[in-house]
Amino acid sequence: MTRRNRQDSVFDEPHLSGAPFELDSSEEKADWALRRVPSSTAVEDEWVEHTVWDEPTLTAGQNGSPPPPHVYADWLMRRRAETSEGTTWGLTALIALAAGPFAVFSLFMNALAESDLAWGWLTAVTVAPVAEEIAKTLFPYWIVEKRPYLFRTPLQIILCALAGGLAFATIENVLYLHVYIDEPSPTLAAWRWTICVG
């Protein structure tokens, strides 16, 4: 039976070894990057997403004062204060207008890229419905994840999603009833404009 290497043991952890702890030289680079003040708002918005200063062991009481913008919550409150309510509602209106056409455009681009007919049918039945739903709400998803201060209320997110779905359904119905299907019946038209839109 072979003996396990001591390096595989938990007792080789620095705080259990009994020897003085030495910082890895790569930590100096990480420390410098963390303490660097972002030079612009756009850089700061990306920087704060990856900061470690929200970690419990790095709180001000245990490890000194963190560099600006301190923690994610501080950054978010400051950016919300800097962003006017009119700006957030203007963005909401812009997304509401753009989400549906963007979803249609992205699905057409996917269809044009698909050359194999058999795979195309499989994609149309299995992948396209999921991609369609994601594309309709992609803009609000991105804002919630990356720039949450651009929405003031959950209502704005809901309005963007509803408007994207309604615009997509309208464009889809126009295509089906006026381009793809010759002389659609009134029943089909009523079904498309009620059940499908709903």
C-alpha positions in Angstrom: 0.0 0.0 0.0 1.4 3.4 -1.0 1.4 6.3 1.4 -0.5 9.4 0.4 1.6 12.5 -0.4 1.5 15.0 2.4 0.6 17.7 -0.2 -2.8 15.9 -0.7 -3.6 16.4 3.0 -5.6 19.2 4.5 -2.8 19.7 6.9 -0.7 21.2 4.1 -3.0 24.2 4.0 -1.1 27.3 4.8 -2.9 28.1 8.1 -2.4 24.5 9.4 1.2 24.1 8.4 2.7 26.0 11.4 5.1 27.9 9.0 4.7 31.6 8.3 2.3 32.3 5.5 3.8 33.7 2.2 1.7 35.4 -0.4 1.8 34.0 -3.9 3.4 36.6 -6.2 0.4 36.4 -8.5 -1.7 37.9 -5.6 0.2 41.2 -6.0 -1.1 41.6 -9.5 -4.7 40.8 -8.4 -4.4 43.2 -5.4 -3.1 46.0 -7.8 -6.1 45.4 -10.1 -8.6 45.5 -7.3 -7.2 48.7 -5.9 -7.0 50.5 -9.3 -9.7 53.1 -9.5 -11.7 52.7 -12.7 -11.1 55.5 -15.2 -14.6 55.8 -16.7 -18.2 54.9 -15.9 -18.2 52.1 -18.5 -15.1 50.6 -17.0 -16.4 50.9 -13.5 -19.7 49.2 -14.5 -17.7 46.1 -15.7 -15.2 46.3 -12.8 -17.7 46.3 -10.0 -19.4 43.2 -11.4 -16.2 41.3 -10.8 -15.1 42.8 -7.5 -14.5 40.6 -4.5 -15.2 43.3 -1.9 -18.7 41.9 -1.2 -17.0 38.7 0.2 -17.6 38.3 3.9 -13.9 38.0 4.7 -13.1 41.3 2.9 -15.4 43.5 4.9 -14.0 46.8 6.1 -13.9 45.6 9.7 -11.7 42.7 8.9 -9.4 43.8 6.1 -9.3 47.5 5.9 -11.3 49.8 3.7 -12.1 48.6 0.2 -11.4 50.8 -2.8 -14.2 52.8 -4.4 -16.9 52.0 -5.3 -16.7 49.8 -2.2 -19.3 47.1 -2.9 -21.9 46.3 -5.5 -24.7 47.7 -3.4 -22.9 51.1 -3.1 -22.3 51.2 -6.8 -25.9 50.3 -7.6 -27.4 53.0 -5.3 -25.0 55.7 -6.8 -25.8 54.7 -10.4 -29.5 54.8 -9.7 -29.2 58.3 -8.2 -27.3 59.4 -11.3 -29.9 58.0 -13.8 -33.0 60.0 -14.2 -36.4 58.5 -14.2 -37.1 59.9 -17.7 -34.0 58.1 -18.9 -35.2 54.7 -17.6 -38.7 55.2 -19.1 -37.2 56.3 -22.4 -35.1 53.2 -22.5 -38.2 51.1 -21.6 -40.0 52.6 -24.6 -37.1 52.0 -26.9 -36.8 48.4 -25.8 -40.6 47.9 -26.2 -40.3 49.1 -29.8 -37.2 47.1 -30.7 -37.7 43.8 -28.9 -40.2 42.2 -31.3 -38.5 43.2 -34.6 -35.2 42.1 -33.1 -36.6 38.7 -32.3 -38.0 38.3 -35.8 -34.7 39.5 -37.3 -32.6 37.1 -35.2 -34.8 34.1 -36.2 -34.6 35.0 -39.9 -30.8 35.2 -39.5 -30.8 31.8 -37.9 -33.0 30.4 -40.7 -30.8 31.8 -43.4 -27.7 30.3 -41.8 -29.3 26.9 -41.7 -28.6 25.1 -45.0 -29.4 21.4 -44.3 -33.1 20.9 -44.9 -33.5 18.0 -42.5 -31.7 19.8 -39.7 -33.7 23.0 -40.6 -37.0 21.2 -39.8 -35.7 19.9 -36.6 -34.5 23.3 -35.6 -37.8 24.9 -36.6 -39.7 22.4 -34.3 -37.4 22.2 -31.3 -34.9 25.1 -31.2 -36.8 28.0 -32.8 -39.6 28.2 -30.2 -37.1 28.5 -27.4 -34.9 30.9 -29.3 -37.9 33.0 -30.1 -38.9 33.4 -26.5 -35.3 34.2 -25.4 -34.9 36.8 -28.3 -38.1 38.6 -27.3 -36.8 39.3 -23.8 -33.1 39.4 -24.5 -32.8 43.2 -23.9 -34.5 43.3 -20.5 -32.5 40.2 -19.5 -29.3 41.9 -20.3 -30.2 45.1 -18.5 -31.3 43.2 -15.3 -28.0 41.3 -15.3 -25.5 44.0 -16.3 -27.1 47.5 -15.7 -30.0 47.0 -13.2 -30.1 50.7 -12.4 -31.7 51.4 -15.8 -35.0 49.9 -14.6 -36.7 51.7 -11.7 -39.6 49.2 -11.2 -40.5 45.6 -12.1 -43.3 47.1 -14.2 -40.7 48.3 -16.7 -39.4 44.8 -17.2 -42.9 43.4 -17.6 -43.8 46.1 -20.1 -40.7 45.4 -22.2 -41.5 41.7 -22.2 -45.2 42.2 -23.1 -44.4 44.7 -25.8 -41.7 42.4 -27.3 -44.2 39.5 -27.4 -47.0 41.6 -28.8 -44.8 43.1 -31.6 -43.4 39.7 -32.5 -46.9 38.2 -32.7 -48.1 41.1 -34.8 -45.2 40.7 -37.3 -45.7 36.9 -37.3 -49.4 37.2 -38.0 -48.8 39.7 -40.9 -46.3 37.3 -42.4 -48.5 34.2 -42.0 -51.8 35.8 -43.1 -50.5 38.0 -46.0 -47.3 36.3 -47.2 -47.1 32.6 -46.3 -50.8 31.6 -46.6 -52.8 32.4 -49.7 -56.3 33.6 -48.9 -56.5 32.5 -45.2 -59.9 31.7 -43.8 -61.6 34.1 -41.4 -61.4 31.3 -38.7 -57.6 31.0 -39.2 -57.2 34.8 -39.0 -59.3 35.0 -35.9 -57.3 32.2 -34.3 -54.0 33.8 -35.2 -55.1 37.2 -33.8 -56.6 35.9 -30.6 -55.1 32.6 -29.4 -51.7 33.0 -31.0 -51.2 36.6 -29.8 -52.4 35.6 -26.3 
